[in-house]
Amino acid sequence: MEIIIYGTINSVALALMALGFALVYGISRIPNFAHGALYVITGFITWIFLRALNLNYAFSIVLAIIIAGIIGAFIYQFILIRVRGMSISEIIASYAIGLAILEGFRWGGFKGMTYTLPVFIEGTFFIGDIPVDVHRTLVVIIGAGVVTFLWLFTRYTRLGLALRGMAQDERAALMLGIDSDRMAVVAMAIGSMLSGLAAIVLLPLGNIVVEKGYDVLIQAIAVCIVGGLGSWVGAVLAAFIIGFAQILTVVYLGAHFQMVVALLAIILTLILRPSGLFGRQKELEERV
């Protein structure tokens, strides 16, 4: 029962980390390697608003998520748009931006274990004889809510349908008058806000540290590669596969092997099924 409960919580947390990365790549085909930096910057901005400026917690959260979306849109509009279509340049540019943000925070003194966010609701309850934090339960509820919202948004709103059109066939979408770069800016903004939302939900369970940005990026990449780059459904399913594998590893081998699971998932997927579970990329044997 403990493995089921905490495996589910860990899986939903991984899905929250990866959804923004999956959305940006699925729509614009840009691998946003600044994803982890946007995660961390949202946490630090929230902490600054809450602790340094003494703003209301809810207002700080909303403001930080909006700022994360604006930063993401600016990153695309002023930098990534110039290298779009050049895969290696996209990776280098986005990773360089993320590196500059994270190491800029380290250089500015935001390091150590002193930066934390309060949990939404304190307390613990029992499922059977297993203690579960109320905030961890909220992680599952919020994660399910985000996935449901994205599903409804991309099927029943004009903007969501335009984003789906870009994801399915960019050339056809262009012929129908959908602006590719405008949709990419919107996708980058939404993906950045999803990264920020994940930070707001998950960072109260630990500390806000620069290293978390690198960890989140690796986890998001692992989930998206296993699920299939460009597939949101695949990302959610892969999050549960990796999430339960990590919990089993923690139980039977130790917590320090948890990140190894994500790295092994990347390597094994690229060897056995390069397109992932639901990916639309060509398999190796189809290309040779």
Secondary structure, 3 states (H helix, E strand, C coil): CHHHHHHHHHHHHHHHHHHHHHHHHHHHCCCCCCHHHHHHHHHHHHHHHHHHCCCCHHHHHHHHHHHHHHHHHHHHHHCHHHCCCCHHHHHHHHHHHHHHHHHHHHHCCCCCCCCCCCCCCCCEEEECCEEEEHHHHHHHHHHHHHHHHHHHHHHHCHHHHHHHHHHHCHHHHHHCCCCHHHHHHHHHHHHHHHHHHHHHHHHHHCCCCCHHHHHHHHHHHHHHHHHCCCCHHHHHHHHHHHHHHHHHHHHHCCHHHHHHHHHHHHHHHHHHCCCCCCCCCCCHHHHC
